[in-house]
Amino acid sequence: MTKEKFLTLRWNNILTLGFGLIMLAYVGFVISTSALSDVIAFIGLVLIGAVY
């Protein structure tokens, strides 16, 4: 396995889609429920945004 095999447009699209769907699921969960406080929800968004 070489680095060039994984640094392709296809892998970039797959990773972007995967991380984007995780972010959208989290945002949908936070907006639709009040299970998390506002501060915890904001911290979660910041952490996901920093990783993404």
TORKE-869144 format. One record per atom (N, C-alpha, C, O): z, y, x; residue in one letter; atom name; residue number from 1. Coordinates in Angstrom, 1 decimal. Layout:
<sites>
((Z Y X) "a" "CA" NUM)
...
</sites>
This chain:
<sites>
((0.0 -1.2 0.8) "m" "N" 1)
((0.0 0.0 0.0) "m" "CA" 1)
((0.0 1.2 0.9) "m" "C" 1)
((0.8 1.4 1.8) "m" "O" 1)
((-0.9 2.1 0.6) "t" "N" 2)
((-1.0 3.4 1.4) "t" "CA" 2)
((-0.7 4.5 0.5) "t" "C" 2)
((-0.7 4.4 -0.8) "t" "O" 2)
((-0.3 5.6 1.1) "k" "N" 3)
((0.0 6.8 0.4) "k" "CA" 3)
((-1.2 7.3 -0.4) "k" "C" 3)
((-1.0 7.9 -1.5) "k" "O" 3)
((-2.4 7.2 0.1) "e" "N" 4)
((-3.5 7.7 -0.6) "e" "CA" 4)
((-3.8 7.0 -1.9) "e" "C" 4)
((-4.4 7.5 -2.8) "e" "O" 4)
((-3.3 5.7 -2.0) "k" "N" 5)
((-3.5 4.9 -3.2) "k" "CA" 5)
((-2.7 5.5 -4.4) "k" "C" 5)
((-3.1 5.4 -5.5) "k" "O" 5)
((-1.6 6.1 -4.1) "f" "N" 6)
((-0.7 6.6 -5.1) "f" "CA" 6)
((-0.9 8.1 -5.4) "f" "C" 6)
((-0.4 8.6 -6.4) "f" "O" 6)
((-1.5 8.8 -4.5) "l" "N" 7)
((-1.7 10.2 -4.6) "l" "CA" 7)
((-3.1 10.5 -5.2) "l" "C" 7)
((-4.0 11.1 -4.6) "l" "O" 7)
((-3.3 10.0 -6.4) "t" "N" 8)
((-4.6 10.1 -7.1) "t" "CA" 8)
((-4.4 11.0 -8.4) "t" "C" 8)
((-3.2 11.2 -8.9) "t" "O" 8)
((-5.5 11.4 -8.9) "l" "N" 9)
((-5.4 12.2 -10.2) "l" "CA" 9)
((-4.8 11.3 -11.3) "l" "C" 9)
((-4.1 11.8 -12.2) "l" "O" 9)
((-5.2 10.1 -11.3) "r" "N" 10)
((-4.7 9.2 -12.4) "r" "CA" 10)
((-3.2 9.1 -12.4) "r" "C" 10)
((-2.5 9.2 -13.4) "r" "O" 10)
((-2.6 8.8 -11.2) "w" "N" 11)
((-1.1 8.7 -11.1) "w" "CA" 11)
((-0.5 10.1 -11.4) "w" "C" 11)
((0.6 10.1 -12.0) "w" "O" 11)
((-1.1 11.2 -11.0) "n" "N" 12)
((-0.5 12.5 -11.3) "n" "CA" 12)
((-0.5 12.7 -12.8) "n" "C" 12)
((0.5 13.2 -13.4) "n" "O" 12)
((-1.5 12.3 -13.5) "n" "N" 13)
((-1.6 12.4 -15.0) "n" "CA" 13)
((-0.5 11.5 -15.6) "n" "C" 13)
((0.1 11.9 -16.6) "n" "O" 13)
((-0.4 10.3 -15.2) "i" "N" 14)
((0.6 9.4 -15.7) "i" "CA" 14)
((2.0 9.9 -15.5) "i" "C" 14)
((2.8 9.9 -16.5) "i" "O" 14)
((2.3 10.4 -14.3) "l" "N" 15)
((3.7 10.9 -14.1) "l" "CA" 15)
((4.0 12.2 -14.9) "l" "C" 15)
((5.1 12.3 -15.4) "l" "O" 15)
((3.0 13.1 -15.0) "t" "N" 16)
((3.1 14.3 -15.8) "t" "CA" 16)
((3.4 14.0 -17.2) "t" "C" 16)
((4.2 14.5 -17.9) "t" "O" 16)
((2.6 13.1 -17.8) "l" "N" 17)
((2.7 12.7 -19.2) "l" "CA" 17)
((4.1 12.0 -19.4) "l" "C" 17)
((4.8 12.3 -20.4) "l" "O" 17)
((4.5 11.1 -18.5) "g" "N" 18)
((5.8 10.5 -18.6) "g" "CA" 18)
((7.0 11.4 -18.6) "g" "C" 18)
((7.8 11.4 -19.5) "g" "O" 18)
((7.0 12.3 -17.6) "f" "N" 19)
((8.1 13.3 -17.5) "f" "CA" 19)
((8.0 14.3 -18.7) "f" "C" 19)
((9.0 14.7 -19.2) "f" "O" 19)
((6.8 14.7 -19.1) "g" "N" 20)
((6.7 15.6 -20.2) "g" "CA" 20)
((7.2 15.0 -21.5) "g" "C" 20)
((7.8 15.7 -22.3) "g" "O" 20)
((6.9 13.7 -21.7) "l" "N" 21)
((7.4 13.1 -23.0) "l" "CA" 21)
((8.9 13.0 -23.0) "l" "C" 21)
((9.6 13.1 -24.0) "l" "O" 21)
((9.5 12.7 -21.8) "i" "N" 22)
((11.0 12.7 -21.7) "i" "CA" 22)
((11.6 14.0 -22.0) "i" "C" 22)
((12.5 14.1 -22.8) "i" "O" 22)
((11.0 15.1 -21.5) "m" "N" 23)
((11.4 16.4 -21.8) "m" "CA" 23)
((11.3 16.8 -23.3) "m" "C" 23)
((12.2 17.3 -23.9) "m" "O" 23)
((10.2 16.4 -23.9) "l" "N" 24)
((10.0 16.7 -25.3) "l" "CA" 24)
((11.0 15.9 -26.2) "l" "C" 24)
((11.4 16.4 -27.2) "l" "O" 24)
((11.2 14.7 -25.8) "a" "N" 25)
((12.2 13.9 -26.5) "a" "CA" 25)
((13.6 14.5 -26.5) "a" "C" 25)
((14.3 14.6 -27.5) "a" "O" 25)
((14.0 15.0 -25.3) "y" "N" 26)
((15.3 15.6 -25.1) "y" "CA" 26)
((15.4 16.9 -26.0) "y" "C" 26)
((16.3 17.1 -26.7) "y" "O" 26)
((14.3 17.7 -25.9) "v" "N" 27)
((14.3 19.0 -26.6) "v" "CA" 27)
((14.4 18.7 -28.1) "v" "C" 27)
((15.1 19.4 -28.9) "v" "O" 27)
((13.6 17.7 -28.6) "g" "N" 28)
((13.7 17.3 -30.0) "g" "CA" 28)
((15.0 16.8 -30.4) "g" "C" 28)
((15.5 17.2 -31.5) "g" "O" 28)
((15.7 16.1 -29.6) "f" "N" 29)
((17.0 15.6 -29.9) "f" "CA" 29)
((18.0 16.7 -30.0) "f" "C" 29)
((18.8 16.8 -30.9) "f" "O" 29)
((17.9 17.7 -29.0) "v" "N" 30)
((18.9 18.8 -29.0) "v" "CA" 30)
((18.7 19.7 -30.2) "v" "C" 30)
((19.6 20.2 -30.8) "v" "O" 30)
((17.4 19.9 -30.6) "i" "N" 31)
((17.1 20.8 -31.7) "i" "CA" 31)
((17.5 20.2 -33.0) "i" "C" 31)
((18.0 20.9 -33.9) "i" "O" 31)
((17.3 18.9 -33.2) "s" "N" 32)
((17.5 18.3 -34.5) "s" "CA" 32)
((18.9 17.8 -34.7) "s" "C" 32)
((19.3 17.6 -35.9) "s" "O" 32)
((19.7 17.7 -33.7) "t" "N" 33)
((21.1 17.3 -33.9) "t" "CA" 33)
((22.1 18.3 -33.3) "t" "C" 33)
((21.7 19.2 -32.5) "t" "O" 33)
((23.3 18.2 -33.7) "s" "N" 34)
((24.3 19.1 -33.1) "s" "CA" 34)
((25.3 18.2 -32.3) "s" "C" 34)
((26.5 18.5 -32.2) "s" "O" 34)
((24.8 17.1 -31.8) "a" "N" 35)
((25.7 16.2 -31.1) "a" "CA" 35)
((26.2 16.8 -29.7) "a" "C" 35)
((27.2 16.4 -29.2) "a" "O" 35)
((25.4 17.7 -29.2) "l" "N" 36)
((25.7 18.3 -27.9) "l" "CA" 36)
((26.1 19.8 -28.1) "l" "C" 36)
((25.5 20.4 -29.0) "l" "O" 36)
((27.0 20.3 -27.3) "s" "N" 37)
((27.3 21.7 -27.4) "s" "CA" 37)
((26.2 22.5 -26.8) "s" "C" 37)
((25.3 21.9 -26.1) "s" "O" 37)
((26.1 23.8 -27.1) "d" "N" 38)
((25.1 24.6 -26.6) "d" "CA" 38)
((25.0 24.6 -25.0) "d" "C" 38)
((24.0 24.6 -24.4) "d" "O" 38)
((26.2 24.7 -24.4) "v" "N" 39)
((26.3 24.8 -23.0) "v" "CA" 39)
((25.8 23.5 -22.4) "v" "C" 39)
((25.0 23.5 -21.4) "v" "O" 39)
((26.2 22.3 -22.9) "i" "N" 40)
((25.8 21.0 -22.3) "i" "CA" 40)
((24.3 20.8 -22.5) "i" "C" 40)
((23.6 20.3 -21.6) "i" "O" 40)
((23.8 21.2 -23.7) "a" "N" 41)
((22.3 21.1 -23.9) "a" "CA" 41)
((21.5 22.0 -23.0) "a" "C" 41)
((20.5 21.6 -22.4) "a" "O" 41)
((22.0 23.2 -22.7) "f" "N" 42)
((21.4 24.1 -21.7) "f" "CA" 42)
((21.4 23.5 -20.3) "f" "C" 42)
((20.4 23.6 -19.6) "f" "O" 42)
((22.5 23.0 -19.9) "i" "N" 43)
((22.6 22.4 -18.6) "i" "CA" 43)
((21.7 21.2 -18.5) "i" "C" 43)
((21.1 21.0 -17.4) "i" "O" 43)
((21.6 20.4 -19.5) "g" "N" 44)
((20.6 19.3 -19.5) "g" "CA" 44)
((19.2 19.8 -19.3) "g" "C" 44)
((18.4 19.2 -18.6) "g" "O" 44)
((18.8 20.8 -20.0) "l" "N" 45)
((17.5 21.4 -19.9) "l" "CA" 45)
((17.2 21.9 -18.5) "l" "C" 45)
((16.1 21.7 -18.0) "l" "O" 45)
((18.2 22.6 -17.9) "v" "N" 46)
((18.1 23.1 -16.6) "v" "CA" 46)
((17.9 21.9 -15.6) "v" "C" 46)
((17.0 22.0 -14.7) "v" "O" 46)
((18.7 20.9 -15.7) "l" "N" 47)
((18.6 19.8 -14.8) "l" "CA" 47)
((17.2 19.1 -14.9) "l" "C" 47)
((16.6 18.7 -13.9) "l" "O" 47)
((16.8 18.8 -16.1) "i" "N" 48)
((15.5 18.2 -16.3) "i" "CA" 48)
((14.4 19.1 -15.8) "i" "C" 48)
((13.4 18.6 -15.2) "i" "O" 48)
((14.5 20.4 -16.0) "g" "N" 49)
((13.5 21.3 -15.5) "g" "CA" 49)
((13.4 21.4 -14.0) "g" "C" 49)
((12.4 21.5 -13.4) "g" "O" 49)
((14.6 21.3 -13.4) "a" "N" 50)
((14.6 21.3 -11.9) "a" "CA" 50)
((14.0 20.1 -11.3) "a" "C" 50)
((13.3 20.1 -10.3) "a" "O" 50)
((14.2 18.9 -12.0) "v" "N" 51)
((13.6 17.7 -11.5) "v" "CA" 51)
((12.1 17.6 -11.8) "v" "C" 51)
((11.3 17.2 -10.9) "v" "O" 51)
((11.7 18.1 -12.9) "y" "N" 52)
((10.3 18.0 -13.3) "y" "CA" 52)
((9.5 19.0 -12.5) "y" "C" 52)
((8.3 19.2 -12.7) "y" "O" 52)
</sites>
